């Protein structure tokens, strides 16, 4: 993800709450601490399709906000 971002492609990592610290640490390790993390409720596995859709709905406003930021630059 970091390499894609460095090539100028708008990127963000979507992860569930328990993995926020890991996501931040990995972004720092790879030299891009400002890589956006879009958080969704945990868990993602073992849930119904409706619950997956609810998590996507939860993430969508933040993804739209990040896309607008890129377009405004």
Backbone torsions as a table, in degrees:
resi	resn	phi	psi	omega
1	UNK	NA	-40.2	-179.2
2	UNK	-62.9	-44.0	-179.3
3	UNK	-63.6	-39.2	177.2
4	UNK	-61.6	-45.0	179.2
5	UNK	-61.0	-42.8	-179.8
6	UNK	-63.5	-24.3	177.7
7	UNK	-84.1	4.3	174.4
8	UNK	94.0	8.4	179.1
9	UNK	-90.9	130.4	178.2
10	UNK	-62.8	126.2	-178.1
11	UNK	-139.2	157.1	172.1
12	UNK	-153.9	154.1	176.7
13	UNK	-105.0	129.5	175.8
14	UNK	-100.6	122.8	179.8
15	UNK	-145.1	158.9	179.3
16	UNK	-85.7	160.1	-170.9
17	UNK	-46.9	-46.3	-177.3
18	UNK	-64.2	-15.3	-176.8
19	UNK	-101.8	8.7	-178.6
20	UNK	-60.8	-48.3	-179.4
21	UNK	-61.3	-43.9	178.2
22	UNK	-60.6	-44.4	179.1
23	UNK	-60.4	-45.4	178.5
24	UNK	-62.3	-45.5	-179.2
25	UNK	-63.0	-42.9	179.7
26	UNK	-64.3	-40.3	177.6
27	UNK	-60.7	-42.1	178.0
28	UNK	-64.7	-45.6	-179.3
29	UNK	-57.6	-38.7	-178.9
30	UNK	-88.5	7.7	171.6
31	UNK	84.3	19.0	179.6
32	UNK	-136.7	66.5	-175.0
33	UNK	-62.8	-18.9	-179.6
34	UNK	-87.6	4.3	178.0
35	UNK	-55.9	122.8	-177.0
36	UNK	-67.1	135.9	171.5
37	UNK	-109.8	126.8	175.6
38	UNK	-105.0	116.1	-173.3
39	UNK	-90.0	137.9	173.2
40	UNK	-125.2	157.1	178.0
41	UNK	-64.4	147.1	177.9
42	UNK	-93.7	147.6	-0.3
43	UNK	-92.4	172.6	173.0
44	UNK	-108.4	-32.7	178.9
45	UNK	-81.6	150.0	175.0
46	UNK	72.6	22.4	179.4
47	UNK	-118.0	167.1	-178.5
48	UNK	-75.4	163.1	177.2
49	UNK	-60.7	-37.6	177.1
50	UNK	-62.7	-37.0	178.0
51	UNK	-69.9	-35.5	175.3
52	UNK	-63.7	-44.8	178.0
53	UNK	-59.8	-39.7	178.9
54	UNK	-62.3	-38.3	178.1
55	UNK	-68.6	-38.7	176.1
56	UNK	-63.1	-43.8	177.1
57	UNK	-60.2	-35.3	178.8
58	UNK	-65.7	-38.9	-176.6
59	UNK	-81.5	-26.6	-171.7
60	UNK	-54.7	-47.4	-179.5
61	UNK	-58.5	-38.2	179.0
62	UNK	-69.8	-38.5	176.9
63	UNK	-63.6	-40.4	177.6
64	UNK	-64.7	-42.8	178.9
65	UNK	-60.1	-45.1	179.4
66	UNK	-64.9	-39.4	178.0
67	UNK	-64.1	-40.0	178.3
68	UNK	-65.2	-37.4	176.9
69	UNK	-58.7	-44.1	-179.8
70	UNK	-65.1	-43.2	-179.7
71	UNK	-65.7	-31.7	-179.3
72	UNK	-77.1	-18.5	-178.8
73	UNK	-74.1	NA	NA
